[in-house]
Structure formats: C-alpha cells, structure tokens
Amino acid sequence: MQSVAQAVDWLNILANSLGAILLAPIAFLPGWLSATLVAAATGILMLVIFKFTSNQRAIKRARDHIKVNLLALSLFKDSMAVSLRAQMRIVASALHLALLAVVPMLVMVVPMCLLLSQMGLWYQARPIKVGEEAVVTLRLAGTADSSLPPVQLESAPGLERTLGPVTVASQRALCWNLVPREAGYHRLVFDVDGQKIEKELAAGDGYMRVSLERPALDLSAVVLHPLERAFGPHSPVRSIEIEYPARSSWTSGTNSWVIYWFIASMVAAFAFRKALKVNL
C-alpha cells in the first residue's frame, strides 16, 4: 500500500497545480454559489465521461427491455407465469445495467477522488483568523521507547508564539500555540535534529486553501491531505497537524459540503442527460 500512497502523492502534485487554477474562483464567490457551480460542472463532466466510456447501445437495449417487461406486468397481471417471467427479466436487465456501469465508474474513481480532495482544501475547514490562536502538533517518527530528537520551531514574521513546545512523550508529539498577526499563507519551519521541516499555515477571512495536516506516507492520509508532500518512511517526522476551526454552512461547511456536492452533481447530471444524449 505504501507504493500506492506514493503514486497518489505524486498525482497530488498535478492535482494541486490544476486545483489552484480551476478552483481559484472559490476564493471570491459566496460559498453556496461556488459549491453549486463546482457540483454542477462535476455532474456534467461525469456525464460526458460516462457517455464515452460506456456501451451506450447496450445500456439503451437494457433499459428498453425493462420498459417492455414493465408493460407486460401491467397488461398480463392476471397471468402468474407471465408476471414471473417479466419480473425475472427486469431483474436480469437491472443487473446488466449495473455491470455496464462498472467500467465508467472505474475510469472516474481516481479523478473524482482527486477532485474531492482538492475541494476539501477549500470547504473542510476555515483559515485561522488574525488574532485567533491555533494549536500546531508535530508528531515524531520512531518507537515509543526511543529518545526524542531536539526540535525547534523557528520564528516567522507575522506569527506570534504564545505557548510551547509542550512535549507529550508518550505520543512522541510536541505542541505549540501560535497566533497569526497578518493574513496570508505562513511558512512554519521546524529544525528537527538539524533537518529543516516545513508546514503551511493559512490565516485570514473567507475561503482559502487550508491544509489541516502534512501527513505520513499513508494512503488514506495522502488522499485526505493532498496539498503538502507526505513524509517519507525515513523522515524523523511522522506528521504535522494544525487545528483549524470548522466551517459552518450546509452547502459549503465542514463535512456537509460532500453531501451537497453529491446531491447537486447528481441533479445536474440527470438534468443534462437528454441534452447530451447520454443513456444512464
């Protein structure tokens, strides 16, 4: 799985570059509007991909078979034998439709995961406000009984340290409380036993790309936190996390944005399926 995680980490480099350009309008639009536009565009894109990666003729035949057998059920409802045959054919056609959707779903799964990861950077949390305190946690690699290397957080313009480092030896973790005094993207630099380790902190109002964690080279963590390169297996640091506040909105808020995206993208796909002549 580590090789898969490494491949995703490389894909994130491309996804971050494209996401910075294609999703840049999110920073200037109301949350409900940007979430709706991205979901609608995604639904139409999925529709186009489905059209060119699926067997449209076979899908149309399967749907026609379902319609014919539904008609047979209504016309011959008094005949047990005809009704049973019609029901079995409907089930068989439905299973055939599901099988025909496997290939386009497999084609879409990777780009959709990358897209959702990029959207999460904007909607999953809000940036730290100027004057608001943030907790930064650095987790060290190594076994529980090994000694902790010396770690120092270098001073950065626009950031004030109010507490730390607080060491939690049992978790091999060090914590700092930081307060941004200027809006923008701040670069945290840690000196870990002579090795420079960096992490980004976003401060300001509105919508900004927020990286909650610079993760270890773990598949789920790399998918969920794509903005910064994952720490390799030989790194002295396992992860660096920042506790960002949750974003409150049912269309573009923490966790709820995924539900809204799914519903809005499906609505857009079904609304445009006839215009694009796609059989689903």
C-alpha positions as semicolon CSV with decimal commas, in nm:
position;residue;x (nm);y (nm);z (nm)
1;M;0,000;0,000;0,000
2;Q;0,295;0,232;0,051
3;S;0,371;0,225;-0,322
4;V;0,008;0,317;-0,394
5;A;0,030;0,601;-0,142
6;Q;0,349;0,722;-0,313
7;A;0,172;0,720;-0,652
8;V;-0,116;0,924;-0,507
9;D;0,133;1,165;-0,352
10;W;0,282;1,223;-0,698
11;L;-0,065;1,263;-0,852
12;N;-0,141;1,525;-0,587
13;I;0,135;1,746;-0,731
14;L;-0,055;1,766;-1,061
15;A;-0,392;1,791;-0,888
16;N;-0,269;2,078;-0,668
17;S;-0,149;2,272;-0,973
18;L;-0,477;2,222;-1,162
19;G;-0,685;2,283;-0,849
20;A;-0,510;2,612;-0,778
21;I;-0,620;2,735;-1,122
22;L;-0,959;2,571;-1,177
23;L;-1,089;2,622;-0,822
24;A;-0,940;2,971;-0,772
25;P;-1,283;3,143;-0,814
26;I;-1,393;2,983;-0,484
27;A;-1,188;3,249;-0,303
28;F;-1,405;3,527;-0,450
29;L;-1,755;3,373;-0,462
30;P;-2,012;3,310;-0,187
31;G;-1,978;2,957;-0,053
32;W;-2,322;2,837;-0,169
33;L;-2,260;2,966;-0,522
34;S;-1,911;2,819;-0,563
35;A;-2,022;2,484;-0,418
36;T;-2,319;2,474;-0,657
37;L;-2,112;2,568;-0,964
38;V;-1,841;2,312;-0,886
39;A;-2,101;2,040;-0,824
40;A;-2,288;2,122;-1,148
41;A;-1,967;2,123;-1,350
42;T;-1,866;1,793;-1,192
43;G;-2,203;1,636;-1,273
44;I;-2,176;1,738;-1,638
45;L;-1,814;1,618;-1,655
46;M;-1,911;1,278;-1,509
47;L;-2,192;1,259;-1,763
48;V;-1,953;1,318;-2,054
49;I;-1,704;1,062;-1,918
50;F;-1,985;0,810;-1,872
51;K;-2,102;0,862;-2,231
52;F;-1,763;0,792;-2,389
53;T;-1,653;0,509;-2,159
54;S;-1,977;0,309;-2,152
55;N;-2,159;0,093;-2,407
56;Q;-2,445;0,329;-2,480
57;R;-2,623;0,091;-2,720
58;A;-2,620;-0,191;-2,467
59;I;-2,749;0,041;-2,195
60;K;-3,033;0,156;-2,421
61;R;-3,127;-0,205;-2,501
62;A;-3,127;-0,298;-2,133
63;R;-3,349;-0,002;-2,046
64;D;-3,585;-0,088;-2,334
65;H;-3,610;-0,445;-2,203
66;I;-3,704;-0,312;-1,859
67;K;-3,975;-0,090;-2,011
68;V;-4,115;-0,378;-2,219
69;N;-4,134;-0,608;-1,920
70;L;-4,290;-0,341;-1,701
71;L;-4,555;-0,304;-1,967
72;A;-4,602;-0,682;-1,969
73;L;-4,656;-0,675;-1,593
74;S;-4,937;-0,421;-1,629
75;L;-5,100;-0,592;-1,931
76;F;-5,081;-0,951;-1,808
77;K;-5,110;-0,904;-1,433
78;D;-5,365;-1,184;-1,416
79;S;-5,114;-1,436;-1,556
80;M;-4,880;-1,565;-1,287
81;A;-4,639;-1,722;-1,540
82;V;-4,608;-1,406;-1,750
83;S;-4,565;-1,188;-1,441
84;L;-4,288;-1,409;-1,301
85;R;-4,102;-1,415;-1,634
86;A;-4,134;-1,037;-1,666
87;Q;-4,005;-0,982;-1,312
88;M;-3,707;-1,212;-1,370
89;R;-3,625;-1,030;-1,695
90;I;-3,647;-0,693;-1,517
91;V;-3,402;-0,812;-1,251
92;A;-3,168;-0,953;-1,516
93;S;-3,177;-0,628;-1,714
94;A;-3,114;-0,425;-1,398
95;L;-2,811;-0,641;-1,315
96;H;-2,688;-0,600;-1,673
97;L;-2,720;-0,219;-1,637
98;A;-2,515;-0,234;-1,317
99;L;-2,243;-0,435;-1,492
100;L;-2,237;-0,191;-1,784
101;A;-2,171;0,092;-1,537
102;V;-1,863;-0,076;-1,385
103;V;-1,611;0,040;-1,648
104;P;-1,708;0,412;-1,644
105;M;-1,716;0,405;-1,262
106;L;-1,362;0,265;-1,254
107;V;-1,249;0,532;-1,501
108;M;-1,400;0,807;-1,286
109;V;-1,295;0,691;-0,940
110;V;-0,940;0,833;-0,941
111;P;-1,016;1,179;-1,088
112;M;-1,323;1,212;-0,863
113;C;-1,118;1,126;-0,553
114;L;-0,856;1,382;-0,652
115;L;-1,127;1,643;-0,713
116;L;-1,291;1,580;-0,375
117;S;-0,951;1,609;-0,206
118;Q;-0,899;1,947;-0,372
119;M;-1,247;2,067;-0,274
120;G;-1,181;1,960;0,084
121;L;-0,892;2,207;0,098
122;W;-1,145;2,489;0,048
123;Y;-1,452;2,368;0,237
124;Q;-1,345;2,125;0,510
125;A;-1,216;2,399;0,744
126;R;-1,181;2,774;0,754
127;P;-0,847;2,955;0,794
128;I;-0,728;3,089;1,129
129;K;-0,843;3,447;1,176
130;V;-0,587;3,715;1,254
131;G;-0,554;3,728;1,633
132;E;-0,703;3,379;1,676
133;E;-0,498;3,107;1,843
134;A;-0,405;2,787;1,661
135;V;-0,260;2,464;1,801
136;V;0,019;2,306;1,596
137;T;0,117;1,946;1,670
138;L;0,431;1,780;1,536
139;R;0,443;1,401;1,571
140;L;0,784;1,235;1,556
141;A;0,862;0,902;1,394
142;G;1,026;0,623;1,589
143;T;0,933;0,373;1,854
144;A;0,777;0,462;2,188
145;D;1,095;0,374;2,383
146;S;1,338;0,568;2,162
147;S;1,465;0,909;2,272
148;L;1,318;1,227;2,123
149;P;1,545;1,430;1,892
150;P;1,587;1,803;1,957
151;V;1,308;2,003;1,789
152;Q;1,286;2,379;1,749
153;L;1,023;2,595;1,578
154;E;1,195;2,886;1,407
155;S;1,040;3,229;1,442
156;A;0,835;3,351;1,145
157;P;0,722;3,704;1,056
158;G;0,350;3,753;1,110
159;L;0,323;3,477;1,370
160;E;0,340;3,504;1,749
161;R;0,417;3,205;1,968
162;T;0,208;3,208;2,287
163;L;0,291;2,863;2,421
164;G;0,524;2,575;2,354
165;P;0,674;2,348;2,287
166;V;0,472;2,122;2,514
167;T;0,608;1,768;2,489
168;V;0,381;1,464;2,511
169;A;0,646;1,192;2,531
170;S;0,400;0,900;2,527
171;Q;0,271;1,013;2,186
172;R;0,608;1,141;2,060
173;A;0,437;1,476;1,999
174;L;0,525;1,841;2,052
175;C;0,262;2,117;2,055
176;W;0,276;2,493;2,007
177;N;0,012;2,765;2,032
178;L;0,052;3,025;1,756
179;V;-0,137;3,348;1,684
180;P;-0,120;3,496;1,332
181;R;-0,084;3,875;1,327
182;E;-0,101;3,906;0,948
183;A;-0,334;3,748;0,692
184;G;-0,190;3,517;0,429
185;Y;-0,005;3,187;0,398
186;H;0,266;3,149;0,662
187;R;0,552;2,902;0,637
188;L;0,636;2,718;0,961
189;V;0,993;2,588;0,970
190;F;1,092;2,325;1,226
191;D;1,452;2,225;1,298
192;V;1,439;1,854;1,381
193;D;1,785;1,736;1,481
194;G;1,941;1,967;1,220
195;Q;1,690;1,884;0,943
196;K;1,455;2,158;0,820
197;I;1,087;2,054;0,807
198;E;0,816;2,288;0,673
199;K;0,439;2,323;0,716
200;E;0,193;2,580;0,581
201;L;-0,048;2,779;0,798
202;A;-0,336;2,975;0,639
203;A;-0,462;3,289;0,814
204;G;-0,736;3,525;0,705
205;D;-1,108;3,550;0,634
206;G;-1,327;3,397;0,367
207;Y;-1,215;3,100;0,159
208;M;-0,853;2,988;0,138
209;R;-0,687;2,655;0,064
210;V;-0,633;2,504;0,408
211;S;-0,402;2,210;0,471
212;L;-0,500;2,058;0,804
213;E;-0,212;1,813;0,804
214;R;0,114;1,733;0,636
215;P;0,072;1,357;0,654
216;A;0,276;1,041;0,673
217;L;0,301;0,828;0,361
218;D;-0,029;0,652;0,432
219;L;-0,290;0,607;0,158
220;S;-0,592;0,748;0,340
221;A;-0,393;1,038;0,486
222;V;-0,240;1,127;0,147
223;V;-0,586;1,127;-0,014
224;L;-0,741;1,342;0,260
225;H;-0,449;1,588;0,288
226;P;-0,311;1,644;-0,064
227;L;-0,166;1,995;-0,050
228;E;0,174;1,922;0,108
229;R;0,411;1,636;0,029
230;A;0,385;1,339;0,260
231;F;0,671;1,248;0,492
232;G;0,872;0,953;0,364
233;P;0,944;0,638;0,565
234;H;1,290;0,766;0,665
235;S;1,173;1,110;0,781
236;P;1,221;1,194;1,151
237;V;0,867;1,342;1,146
238;R;0,551;1,137;1,103
239;S;0,302;1,425;1,061
240;I;0,235;1,790;1,141
241;E;-0,124;1,894;1,219
242;I;-0,294;2,230;1,268
243;E;-0,630;2,254;1,444
244;Y;-0,834;2,473;1,210
245;P;-1,189;2,576;1,308
246;A;-1,484;2,408;1,140
247;R;-1,669;2,596;0,867
248;S;-2,040;2,644;0,932
249;S;-2,260;2,609;0,621
250;W;-2,495;2,339;0,495
251;T;-2,376;2,390;0,135
252;S;-2,004;2,452;0,187
253;G;-1,937;2,374;0,552
254;T;-1,728;2,110;0,723
255;N;-1,839;1,759;0,616
256;S;-2,179;1,880;0,485
257;W;-2,018;2,007;0,163
258;V;-1,966;1,645;0,050
259;I;-2,338;1,566;0,083
260;Y;-2,435;1,885;-0,100
261;W;-2,180;1,816;-0,376
262;F;-2,314;1,464;-0,429
263;I;-2,679;1,574;-0,447
264;A;-2,615;1,879;-0,666
265;S;-2,386;1,691;-0,906
266;M;-2,644;1,409;-0,949
267;V;-2,920;1,666;-1,014
268;A;-2,703;1,836;-1,278
269;A;-2,619;1,503;-1,442
270;F;-2,984;1,399;-1,472
271;A;-3,086;1,748;-1,588
272;F;-2,836;1,744;-1,877
273;R;-2,854;1,376;-1,976
274;K;-3,105;1,436;-2,259
275;A;-2,926;1,743;-2,391
276;L;-2,600;1,545;-2,407
277;K;-2,781;1,231;-2,533
278;V;-2,650;1,004;-2,259
279;N;-2,820;0,679;-2,161
280;L;-2,786;0,608;-1,790
